[in-house]
Amino acid sequence: MCMAIPSRIIALDGEMATVEAFGRTRTVSLMLMPEPVGIGDYLLIQAGNFASERVDHERALETLAILGEIVDHAEN
């Protein structure tokens, strides 16, 4: 099973984007994206650091909140 964490675009450079989730950043390829994206958009990232899907802003925030609760619970 694979679980993708929504990651927010914080910088764009051609076909590459820097994304952030839970305070961690990474550079991902946008070459598989079927539509244009912009700073602030949330993406799902596949293995190999390829962005594959844009996620609705509200849904991304809900997912991040739930995942944050799971992590907090696991640490306590």
GIFENNOR-V171850 format. One record per helix or strand of 3 or more residues. SS is the DSSP state (A for helix, B for strand). FROM is the first residue (numbers start at 1). TO is the last residue. Records with the same first field share a line. If there is no record, write none. Layout:
SS=FROM-TO / FROM-TO
This chain:
B=7-13 / 16-21 / 24-29 / 42-46 / 50-55
A=57-75
